[in-house]
């Protein structure tokens, strides 16, 4: 499954691991709260990465979270 916010693939199954754990959003009782926390984390990542942008390629910069 593609995680559009963070831009990576998430496996949907793994031997001996419960399916609901493979999708973190499903482990939260409030999906909206999960979405808000994920967006906050993505924004924190983008803000922190600003210190490394100088000298980083566009490819690396664009590989970060997909927030607008």
C-alpha distance (Angstrom), angle and dihedral (degrees) to the residues before:
residue distance angle dihedral
X1 . . .
X2 3.79 . .
X3 3.80 116.5 .
X4 3.80 100.3 -148.3
X5 3.81 95.4 -168.9
X6 3.79 96.1 54.7
X7 3.81 96.5 26.0
X8 3.78 100.6 -128.1
X9 3.77 139.2 110.9
X10 3.80 118.9 -105.0
X11 3.81 119.0 -156.5
X12 3.79 114.7 -121.9
X13 3.77 97.3 -152.9
X14 3.76 140.7 22.5
X15 3.81 128.1 175.5
X16 3.81 113.3 -94.0
X17 3.82 93.3 5.6
X18 3.83 119.5 110.5
X19 3.82 111.5 -114.0
X20 3.81 93.6 -126.2
X21 3.81 91.0 60.8
X22 3.79 90.7 56.6
X23 3.81 89.1 66.2
X24 3.83 106.9 48.7
X25 3.81 92.8 -163.6
X26 3.80 88.8 64.8
X27 3.81 91.7 57.9
X28 3.81 92.2 63.6
X29 3.81 118.9 84.0
X30 3.82 88.5 -146.3
X31 3.82 112.2 49.2
X32 3.81 91.0 -170.7
X33 3.81 90.7 56.1
X34 3.81 89.1 51.0
X35 3.81 91.0 51.1
X36 3.81 91.1 50.1
X37 3.82 92.1 48.2
X38 3.81 91.8 47.6
X39 3.81 91.2 50.2
X40 3.81 90.7 48.0
X41 3.82 90.1 51.1
X42 3.81 91.5 48.1
X43 3.80 91.1 50.8
X44 3.80 91.2 47.8
X45 3.81 89.5 51.9
X46 3.82 91.8 50.3
X47 3.80 91.8 47.9
X48 3.80 92.9 48.3
X49 3.81 92.9 46.7
X50 3.81 91.8 58.4
X51 3.81 87.7 83.6
X52 3.82 89.2 62.0
X53 3.82 99.8 41.7
X54 3.79 94.8 93.4
X55 3.76 105.1 84.0
X56 3.82 93.6 15.2
X57 3.78 120.8 115.7
X58 3.80 120.6 -115.0
X59 3.79 87.6 -114.1
X60 3.81 90.9 59.6
X61 3.81 93.3 43.9
X62 3.81 92.2 49.5
X63 3.81 91.6 49.1
X64 3.80 90.9 72.1
X65 3.80 126.1 95.7
X66 3.78 118.0 -49.2
X67 3.82 102.7 -120.3
X68 3.78 127.2 146.3
